[in-house]
Amino acid sequence: MKTPFRLNEHPRRPAPPLAPPPEDYFDKLPLRVMQRVRPQEPAAAPLLGWLTALSAPLRTALASLLLLVGFVGTFWLTQRALPQSGAPLAATRQSSAQALAAVPRAEAVQYLLSDEAARLSLAELSETTVADHDLTSAFLPATDAEIQAALDEQPSVDVYL
């Protein structure tokens, strides 16, 4: 059996006197803690060290200038790639028309009907250079009177009128 323990029977030891804290200890404590906790600054890359030394507005102006130079350069290179006069453009149209004429008709039809991604939209067809030419003379080698006679011979249905 255990003997009962009573706290009142055990006197407390006298506490040693506490020394007062140094002067301004609590005033300097947050600064000392922050100095110990402060993370080390990462070493700046040697190539871009000058960029981090610039102010934020100056970096923004530099980025804007680089974008402008990139846009102007791209525009200038694109304009140089296009033919400048009408004669080279006509030669380009003729060479592309010859290349297209060399493709067998069955292969072209198979390509256009192959899948949904390869189909041409009306907008794409309207942008072709063929729309600039009068092609009716090649497809209809008849006079206006012959065309009108052929149309008059066609039966008309009253439903569509």
C-alpha positions in Angstrom: 0.0 0.0 0.0 1.1 3.5 -0.9 1.5 6.2 1.6 -0.7 9.1 0.8 1.1 12.2 -0.5 0.0 15.6 0.8 1.5 18.7 -0.7 0.9 20.7 2.4 3.3 18.5 4.3 6.2 19.4 2.0 7.5 23.0 2.4 8.6 24.9 -0.6 12.2 25.7 -1.2 13.0 29.3 -1.2 13.3 30.7 -4.7 16.6 32.2 -5.6 16.4 35.9 -6.2 16.0 36.8 -9.9 18.4 39.2 -11.5 16.9 42.1 -13.3 17.2 42.1 -17.1 19.8 44.4 -18.7 18.8 47.9 -19.7 16.8 48.1 -23.0 16.8 44.3 -23.2 13.1 44.0 -24.2 13.5 47.0 -26.6 16.4 45.3 -28.5 15.0 41.8 -28.3 12.8 41.9 -31.5 15.7 43.3 -33.6 18.0 40.6 -32.3 15.4 37.9 -33.2 14.8 39.3 -36.6 18.6 39.4 -37.3 18.9 35.7 -36.5 15.8 34.7 -38.4 16.3 36.8 -41.5 16.8 34.6 -44.6 19.9 34.9 -46.6 19.5 36.8 -49.8 20.0 34.7 -52.9 23.0 35.4 -54.9 22.1 37.3 -58.0 22.9 35.8 -61.4 26.1 37.5 -62.7 24.5 38.0 -66.2 21.3 39.6 -64.9 22.8 41.4 -61.8 22.6 44.8 -63.6 18.9 44.2 -64.3 18.0 43.6 -60.6 19.9 46.8 -59.7 17.5 48.9 -61.9 14.4 50.4 -60.4 11.0 48.9 -61.2 9.8 51.7 -63.6 13.1 51.5 -65.5 12.7 47.7 -65.9 9.2 48.1 -67.1 10.3 50.7 -69.7 13.1 48.4 -70.8 10.6 45.5 -71.2 8.3 47.7 -73.2 11.2 48.8 -75.5 12.2 45.2 -76.1 8.6 44.3 -77.1 8.5 47.3 -79.4 11.8 46.4 -81.1 10.6 42.8 -81.4 7.3 43.8 -83.1 9.1 46.3 -85.5 11.7 43.7 -86.3 9.1 41.0 -87.0 7.0 43.4 -89.1 10.1 44.5 -91.1 11.2 40.9 -91.8 7.7 40.0 -92.9 7.5 42.9 -95.3 10.9 42.0 -96.8 9.7 38.4 -97.4 6.7 39.6 -99.4 7.2 40.6 -103.1 7.2 44.4 -103.4 5.9 44.9 -107.0 3.0 43.4 -108.9 5.2 41.5 -111.4 6.8 39.0 -108.9 3.4 38.5 -107.3 1.9 37.5 -110.7 4.8 35.2 -111.2 4.2 33.7 -107.8 0.5 33.2 -108.7 1.4 31.5 -111.9 3.9 29.2 -110.3 1.3 28.2 -107.6 -1.4 27.7 -110.2 1.0 25.4 -112.2 1.9 23.5 -109.0 -1.8 23.1 -108.2 -2.6 22.0 -111.8 0.1 19.2 -111.5 -1.9 17.6 -108.6 -4.2 14.9 -109.9 -7.9 15.7 -109.5 -8.7 12.5 -107.7 -6.0 13.1 -105.2 -7.2 16.6 -104.5 -10.8 15.4 -104.0 -9.6 12.7 -101.7 -7.6 15.2 -99.7 -10.6 17.6 -99.3 -12.9 14.7 -98.3 -10.4 12.9 -96.0 -11.3 14.3 -92.6 -13.0 17.3 -90.9 -9.8 19.1 -90.1 -8.6 19.2 -93.7 -11.9 20.6 -95.1 -11.9 24.2 -96.3 -14.4 26.7 -94.9 -16.2 29.3 -97.0 -14.0 31.9 -95.4 -10.8 30.1 -96.6 -12.2 29.7 -100.1 -13.2 33.4 -100.3 -9.6 34.4 -99.6 -8.1 32.6 -102.6 -6.5 34.6 -105.4 -8.7 32.7 -107.9 -11.6 34.9 -106.9 -9.9 37.9 -108.6 -10.1 36.3 -112.1 -13.1 35.9 -114.4 -13.2 32.2 -114.8 -16.6 31.9 -116.4 -15.1 32.1 -119.9 -13.1 28.9 -119.3 -16.1 27.0 -117.9 -18.8 28.2 -120.2 -17.6 28.6 -123.8 -21.0 29.6 -125.0 -22.6 32.8 -126.0 -25.2 34.6 -123.9 -28.0 33.5 -126.3 -27.0 29.9 -126.0 -26.9 30.1 -122.1 -30.3 31.8 -122.0 -31.8 29.1 -124.3 -30.3 26.3 -122.1 -31.8 27.9 -119.0 -35.2 28.3 -120.7 -35.3 24.6 -121.6 -34.9 23.7 -117.9 -38.2 22.8 -116.3 -39.2 25.1 -113.5 -41.1 24.0 -110.4 -43.7 26.4 -109.0 -42.8 25.4 -105.4 -39.5 27.3 -105.7 -40.9 30.4 -107.2 
